[in-house]
Amino acid sequence: MRTTWTFHSAGQMVFGPGALAQLDSAAAPLSLRRALIVSDPILQRLGMIDQVLNPLRRAQIECQVFAESEPEPSLAVAERCVAFARPFQPDAIVGLGGGSNLDLAKIVATVLAHGGAARDYIGDGAIPGPVLPIIAIPTTAGTGSEVTAAAVLTDAENQMKVGVLSNFLRPRLAIVDPLLTLTCPAKVTADSGIDALTHAIEAFTAVDNETFPLPSGQSTVYQGRHPFGNLFAEKAIELVGRFLVRAVRKGDDLEARSGMALAATMGGLAFSNVGVALVHAMEYPVGGAVHCSHGLGNGLLLPYVMRFNLPSRKKEFARIAQLLGEDVARISDSAGAEQAIRTIEWLKRECGIPERLREIGVTAEQLPQFAEKASSIQRILRVNPRPVSTADCLAIYQAAY
């Protein structure tokens, strides 16, 4: 039972079109000598890594580049990146790319600081102290990883996505430049954008901070619904409603791209303090098995989980409908809550997010195992506004199948 709440963010954030040009001056207080840039082959081909190297070199920071990250990065690629980095002995890690690259940068900064293996830090609060300074530069608008205390990796051996949670993972510096998202493909824009919406909705509808069911003697990054979380979650939901479809349909719409970049960051600020819940718990086994993007899996499951949670959060769901642009002032909260779910289903269709698990390769035989795995992730299920059993998870999977 909690009666107080706290709020954490990145150490500093620079936001806006052209923000990347301030990387050298913003990084100067960190007094860096050597930085490892963690990115991927696509951004290397697009020349984005050079856009980051130039201001760092102006600041006389020696750089090496690991451009072998992958979507939904595995524990194995984290170990490869650590082995690549060790001889260079960087004093900071720069993550450039989508949430996958930023999360990889976070776990590499952790292992270089504290030793061991990436697997050693899975869970909530397993990082014993500060990690190497992290500079996060997102090129998609979705995860909010530039401000969060989480890194999500794939445990290929167990076919499961796993989370590392610690406030030590929050970047020292976040550079959020919407210009870097202009070349983001429509599918990635849609998947990451619906991810930002999921983060904001789960934070806005989480269990209340006053009744957060944290067992005695345990600590956690997440702490349930509170006023600062609501502030950022509501604005993120509104921005997604205004700009996601525009950004998917017309990638060079800078106003839409800027709106979605802000939505992603605000969603990250909300969920990384309040928590994510049942949608994420249910996506982890799905994504681990069929290797869909995290955002796509979340977006697919979101309306089904909302329907399960609706009895506990009718008023909040009605508010979500209003934030998404629906006129619900003259109808009941129950009707408004139903409208929220319908509007999100419409958003999914407009963006090309699949509606059914079978569309992404899930089989009916996998659902019971998924339900067992999802119902075991108590660190995020306790954030859900409604208690969840294995049978509940299976019923939701079956509805989504």
C-alpha positions as CSV (number, residue, x, y, z in Angstrom):
1,M,0.0,0.0,0.0
2,R,1.5,3.3,-1.1
3,T,0.6,6.8,0.1
4,T,3.3,8.9,-1.7
5,W,4.6,9.0,-5.2
6,T,7.7,10.2,-7.0
7,F,8.5,11.3,-10.5
8,H,11.7,10.6,-12.6
9,S,12.8,11.5,-16.1
10,A,15.9,11.8,-18.2
11,G,18.6,14.0,-16.7
12,Q,18.1,16.6,-19.6
13,M,16.0,16.6,-22.7
14,V,16.4,18.7,-25.8
15,F,13.2,18.6,-28.0
16,G,12.3,20.0,-31.4
17,P,13.1,20.0,-35.1
18,G,16.9,20.5,-35.4
19,A,17.6,19.5,-31.8
20,L,20.3,17.1,-33.0
21,A,22.5,20.1,-33.8
22,Q,22.7,20.8,-30.1
23,L,24.2,17.4,-29.3
24,D,27.7,18.7,-28.8
25,S,26.8,21.6,-26.4
26,A,24.2,19.4,-24.5
27,A,26.8,16.6,-24.0
28,A,29.6,19.0,-22.9
29,P,28.7,18.9,-19.2
30,L,29.2,15.1,-19.2
31,S,32.9,15.6,-20.0
32,L,33.1,12.6,-22.3
33,R,36.2,11.3,-24.0
34,R,35.0,8.1,-25.7
35,A,31.5,7.2,-26.8
36,L,30.1,4.0,-28.3
37,I,27.2,4.6,-30.7
38,V,24.7,1.7,-30.7
39,S,22.6,1.7,-33.9
40,D,21.6,-0.6,-36.8
41,P,22.5,-1.2,-40.5
42,I,19.4,0.7,-41.8
43,L,20.3,3.9,-40.1
44,Q,23.9,3.5,-41.1
45,R,22.8,3.3,-44.8
46,L,20.6,6.3,-44.4
47,G,23.6,8.4,-43.1
48,M,22.0,9.1,-39.7
49,I,25.0,7.7,-37.8
50,D,27.1,10.3,-39.5
51,Q,24.7,13.0,-38.3
52,V,25.4,12.0,-34.8
53,L,29.2,11.5,-35.3
54,N,29.7,15.0,-36.6
55,P,28.6,16.9,-33.4
56,L,30.3,14.4,-31.1
57,R,33.6,14.9,-33.0
58,R,33.1,18.6,-32.9
59,A,33.1,18.1,-29.1
60,Q,36.4,16.2,-29.4
61,I,34.8,12.9,-28.3
62,E,36.3,9.8,-29.8
63,C,33.6,7.5,-31.2
64,Q,33.2,3.9,-32.2
65,V,30.0,2.5,-33.8
66,F,28.2,-0.8,-33.2
67,A,25.7,-0.9,-36.0
68,E,24.5,-4.5,-35.6
69,S,21.4,-3.9,-33.4
70,E,18.2,-5.8,-34.4
71,P,14.5,-5.4,-33.9
72,E,13.4,-6.6,-30.5
73,P,17.1,-7.2,-29.6
74,S,18.1,-10.5,-28.1
75,L,20.2,-11.2,-25.1
76,A,22.8,-12.6,-27.6
77,V,23.2,-9.4,-29.5
78,A,23.6,-7.5,-26.2
79,E,26.5,-9.8,-25.3
80,R,28.1,-9.2,-28.8
81,C,27.8,-5.5,-28.3
82,V,29.4,-5.7,-24.9
83,A,32.3,-7.7,-26.2
84,F,32.7,-5.2,-29.0
85,A,32.7,-2.3,-26.6
86,R,35.0,-3.6,-23.9
87,P,38.4,-3.0,-25.6
88,F,37.3,0.6,-26.5
89,Q,36.4,1.4,-22.9
90,P,33.7,4.0,-23.6
91,D,32.7,6.4,-20.9
92,A,29.2,6.8,-22.5
93,I,26.8,4.9,-24.7
94,V,24.8,6.7,-27.4
95,G,21.6,4.9,-28.5
96,L,20.4,6.0,-31.9
97,G,17.3,4.5,-33.4
98,G,14.0,3.1,-32.3
99,G,13.2,1.7,-28.9
100,S,15.1,-1.5,-29.7
101,N,18.4,0.3,-30.2
102,L,17.9,2.5,-27.2
103,D,17.1,-0.5,-25.0
104,L,20.2,-2.3,-26.3
105,A,22.3,0.8,-25.4
106,K,20.8,0.7,-21.9
107,I,21.7,-2.9,-21.2
108,V,25.2,-2.4,-22.6
109,A,25.8,0.6,-20.4
110,T,24.7,-1.6,-17.5
111,V,26.9,-4.6,-18.2
112,L,30.0,-2.4,-18.9
113,A,29.5,-0.6,-15.6
114,H,28.7,-3.6,-13.4
115,G,30.0,-6.7,-15.2
116,G,28.3,-10.1,-15.5
117,A,25.9,-10.8,-18.4
118,A,22.8,-9.0,-19.7
119,R,20.7,-11.8,-18.2
120,D,21.8,-11.0,-14.7
121,Y,19.8,-7.7,-14.7
122,I,16.4,-9.0,-15.8
123,G,13.6,-7.9,-13.5
124,D,12.9,-5.0,-11.2
125,G,15.7,-3.3,-9.3
126,A,18.5,-5.8,-10.2
127,I,21.0,-3.0,-11.2
128,P,23.1,-2.1,-8.1
129,G,24.1,1.4,-9.0
130,P,24.7,4.0,-11.7
131,V,25.4,2.7,-15.2
132,L,27.6,4.4,-17.9
133,P,26.0,7.7,-19.0
134,I,23.4,7.1,-21.7
135,I,22.6,9.6,-24.5
136,A,19.3,8.6,-26.2
137,I,18.4,9.8,-29.7
138,P,15.1,8.3,-31.0
139,T,14.4,8.0,-34.7
140,T,10.8,6.6,-34.2
141,A,8.0,7.9,-32.1
142,G,6.7,5.1,-29.9
143,T,8.6,3.6,-26.9
144,G,9.6,6.8,-25.1
145,S,12.7,4.9,-24.2
146,E,14.6,8.2,-24.2
147,V,13.1,9.0,-20.8
148,T,12.2,5.7,-19.3
149,A,13.7,3.3,-16.7
150,A,13.1,0.2,-18.8
151,A,14.8,-1.9,-21.4
152,V,13.1,-4.8,-23.1
153,L,15.1,-7.7,-24.7
154,T,14.2,-11.0,-26.2
155,D,15.2,-14.2,-24.4
156,A,15.3,-16.4,-27.6
157,E,15.9,-19.6,-25.6
158,N,12.6,-19.2,-23.7
159,Q,10.8,-17.5,-26.5
160,M,9.9,-14.6,-24.2
161,K,10.5,-10.9,-24.0
162,V,12.0,-9.8,-20.8
163,G,12.3,-6.5,-19.0
164,V,15.0,-4.8,-17.1
165,L,13.6,-2.0,-14.8
166,S,15.7,0.5,-12.8
167,N,15.8,4.3,-12.5
168,F,19.6,3.9,-13.2
169,L,18.6,3.2,-16.8
170,R,17.1,6.7,-17.4
171,P,19.3,8.5,-20.0
172,R,21.4,11.4,-18.8
173,L,20.6,13.2,-22.0
174,A,17.7,12.7,-24.5
175,I,17.8,14.4,-27.9
176,V,14.3,14.2,-29.5
177,D,14.5,15.6,-33.0
178,P,11.3,15.0,-35.1
179,L,13.3,15.6,-38.3
180,L,15.0,12.2,-37.6
181,T,11.5,10.5,-37.9
182,L,10.7,11.8,-41.4
183,T,12.2,8.8,-43.1
184,C,10.4,6.3,-40.8
185,P,8.4,3.9,-42.9
186,A,4.6,3.9,-42.6
187,K,4.5,0.5,-40.9
188,V,7.1,1.4,-38.3
189,T,5.3,4.7,-37.8
190,A,2.0,2.8,-37.2
191,D,3.5,0.2,-34.9
192,S,5.5,2.6,-32.8
193,G,2.6,5.1,-32.7
194,I,0.1,2.6,-31.4
195,D,2.8,1.6,-28.8
196,A,2.9,5.2,-27.6
197,L,-0.9,5.1,-27.2
198,T,-0.8,1.8,-25.3
199,H,1.7,3.3,-22.9
200,A,-0.4,6.3,-22.2
201,I,-3.7,4.4,-21.8
202,E,-2.1,1.8,-19.5
203,A,-0.7,4.6,-17.3
204,F,-4.0,6.6,-17.3
205,T,-6.0,3.5,-16.3
206,A,-3.6,1.9,-13.9
207,V,-4.4,0.9,-10.3
208,D,-4.4,4.0,-8.1
209,N,-1.2,4.8,-6.3
210,E,-3.0,4.8,-2.9
211,T,-4.0,1.1,-3.4
212,F,-0.9,-0.1,-5.4
213,P,-0.5,-3.7,-4.2
214,L,3.2,-3.8,-3.6
215,P,4.2,-6.6,-1.1
216,S,5.9,-5.5,2.1
217,G,9.7,-5.3,1.7
218,Q,9.7,-5.0,-2.1
219,S,10.6,-2.0,-4.2
220,T,9.7,-1.1,-7.7
221,V,10.1,1.6,-10.4
222,Y,6.3,1.5,-11.0
223,Q,4.0,3.0,-8.4
224,G,0.4,3.2,-9.8
225,R,-1.7,6.1,-11.1
226,H,-0.9,9.6,-9.8
227,P,-1.5,13.2,-10.9
228,F,1.8,13.7,-12.8
229,G,1.3,10.4,-14.7
230,N,-2.3,11.5,-15.6
231,L,-1.0,14.9,-16.9
232,F,1.5,13.3,-19.3
233,A,-0.8,10.4,-20.3
234,E,-3.8,12.6,-21.2
235,K,-1.7,14.8,-23.4
236,A,-0.1,11.8,-25.1
237,I,-3.5,10.3,-25.8
238,E,-4.7,13.6,-27.3
239,L,-1.6,13.9,-29.5
240,V,-1.9,10.4,-30.8
241,G,-5.6,11.0,-31.7
242,R,-4.7,14.1,-33.6
243,F,-1.5,13.0,-35.4
244,L,-1.0,9.3,-35.7
245,V,-3.1,8.7,-38.8
246,R,-1.6,11.8,-40.5
247,A,2.0,10.7,-39.8
248,V,1.3,7.2,-41.2
249,R,-0.4,8.5,-44.3
250,K,2.1,11.4,-45.0
251,G,5.5,10.8,-43.6
252,D,6.9,14.2,-44.5
253,D,4.2,16.0,-42.4
254,L,6.5,17.6,-39.9
255,E,3.7,18.9,-37.7
256,A,2.3,15.3,-37.4
257,R,5.8,13.9,-36.8
258,S,6.5,16.5,-34.1
259,G,3.2,15.7,-32.4
260,M,3.9,12.0,-32.4
261,A,7.4,12.6,-31.1
262,L,6.0,14.6,-28.2
263,A,3.3,11.9,-27.6
264,A,5.9,9.2,-27.4
265,T,8.0,11.1,-24.9
266,M,5.0,12.1,-22.8
267,G,3.7,8.5,-22.9
268,G,7.2,7.4,-21.7
269,L,7.2,9.9,-18.9
270,A,3.7,8.6,-17.8
271,F,4.2,4.8,-18.0
272,S,7.8,4.8,-16.7
273,N,6.6,6.3,-13.4
274,V,3.1,4.8,-13.1
275,G,3.6,1.5,-14.9
276,V,2.4,-0.6,-17.8
277,A,0.0,-3.5,-17.2
278,L,-1.9,-6.3,-18.8
279,V,-1.4,-5.4,-22.4
280,H,2.4,-5.6,-22.0
281,A,2.3,-8.8,-19.9
282,M,0.3,-10.5,-22.7
283,E,2.4,-9.1,-25.5
284,Y,5.7,-10.5,-24.1
285,P,5.0,-14.2,-24.9
286,V,3.4,-13.3,-28.2
287,G,6.3,-11.2,-29.4
288,G,8.8,-13.7,-28.1
289,A,7.1,-16.5,-30.1
290,V,6.2,-14.9,-33.4
291,H,8.7,-12.1,-33.4
292,C,6.3,-9.3,-34.2
293,S,7.3,-5.8,-33.2
294,H,6.5,-4.8,-29.6
295,G,4.2,-2.0,-30.8
296,L,2.3,-4.2,-33.2
297,G,1.7,-6.8,-30.5
298,N,0.6,-4.1,-28.0
299,G,-1.7,-2.4,-30.5
300,L,-3.3,-5.7,-31.5
301,L,-4.1,-6.6,-27.9
302,L,-5.0,-3.2,-26.6
303,P,-8.8,-3.1,-27.3
304,Y,-9.3,-6.7,-26.0
305,V,-7.5,-5.8,-22.8
306,M,-9.5,-2.6,-22.5
307,R,-12.7,-4.6,-22.8
308,F,-11.6,-6.8,-19.9
309,N,-10.6,-3.7,-17.8
310,L,-13.7,-1.7,-18.7
311,P,-15.8,-2.5,-15.6
312,S,-13.0,-1.0,-13.4
313,R,-12.3,2.1,-15.5
314,K,-15.5,3.3,-17.2
315,K,-14.9,7.0,-16.3
316,E,-11.3,6.9,-17.4
317,F,-12.2,5.2,-20.7
318,A,-14.9,7.8,-21.4
319,R,-12.2,10.5,-20.9
320,I,-10.0,8.6,-23.3
321,A,-12.8,8.8,-25.9
322,Q,-13.0,12.5,-25.4
323,L,-9.2,12.9,-25.7
324,L,-9.3,11.0,-29.0
325,G,-11.8,13.6,-30.3
326,E,-15.1,11.9,-29.7
327,D,-18.1,13.9,-28.4
328,V,-19.2,11.9,-25.3
329,A,-20.4,14.8,-23.2
330,R,-24.1,13.8,-23.4
331,I,-23.8,10.1,-22.9
332,S,-23.1,7.9,-19.9
333,D,-19.6,6.8,-18.8
334,S,-20.5,3.3,-19.9
335,A,-21.4,4.4,-23.4
336,G,-18.3,6.7,-23.5
337,A,-16.1,3.8,-22.5
338,E,-17.5,1.6,-25.3
339,Q,-16.8,4.5,-27.7
340,A,-13.2,4.6,-26.6
341,I,-12.7,1.0,-27.6
342,R,-14.4,1.5,-31.0
343,T,-12.3,4.6,-31.7
344,I,-9.1,2.6,-31.0
345,E,-10.3,-0.2,-33.2
346,W,-10.8,2.4,-35.9
347,L,-7.3,3.9,-35.4
348,K,-5.9,0.4,-35.7
349,R,-7.6,-0.2,-39.0
350,E,-6.6,3.2,-40.4
351,C,-3.0,2.4,-39.5
352,G,-2.9,-1.2,-40.7
353,I,-2.5,-2.8,-37.3
354,P,-3.7,-6.5,-37.5
355,E,-7.0,-7.2,-35.7
356,R,-6.4,-10.9,-34.8
357,L,-3.6,-13.0,-33.4
358,R,-3.9,-15.5,-36.1
359,E,-3.0,-12.8,-38.7
360,I,0.5,-12.6,-37.2
361,G,1.2,-16.4,-37.1
362,V,-0.2,-17.3,-33.6
363,T,-1.8,-20.8,-33.4
364,A,-4.7,-21.7,-31.1
365,E,-2.4,-24.4,-29.5
366,Q,0.0,-21.7,-28.3
367,L,-2.7,-19.7,-26.3
368,P,-2.6,-21.8,-23.1
369,Q,1.2,-21.5,-22.8
370,F,1.0,-17.8,-23.5
371,A,-1.6,-17.4,-20.8
372,E,0.6,-19.2,-18.3
373,K,3.6,-17.0,-19.1
374,A,1.6,-13.7,-19.1
375,S,-0.1,-14.4,-15.8
376,S,3.3,-15.0,-14.2
377,I,4.6,-11.4,-14.8
378,Q,3.4,-10.0,-11.5
379,R,5.7,-6.9,-11.6
380,I,3.5,-5.4,-14.2
381,L,0.2,-7.3,-13.6
382,R,-0.1,-5.6,-10.2
383,V,-0.3,-2.3,-12.1
384,N,-3.5,-3.5,-13.8
385,P,-6.7,-1.9,-12.4
386,R,-8.4,-5.3,-12.3
387,P,-7.0,-8.6,-10.8
388,V,-5.9,-11.0,-13.6
389,S,-5.9,-14.8,-13.5
390,T,-4.4,-17.3,-16.0
391,A,-8.0,-18.1,-17.1
392,D,-8.6,-14.4,-17.7
393,C,-5.5,-14.2,-19.9
394,L,-6.5,-17.2,-21.8
395,A,-10.0,-15.8,-22.4
396,I,-8.5,-12.5,-23.7
397,Y,-6.2,-14.3,-26.0
398,Q,-9.1,-16.4,-27.3
399,A,-11.1,-13.3,-27.9
400,A,-8.2,-11.8,-29.8
401,Y,-7.5,-14.9,-31.8
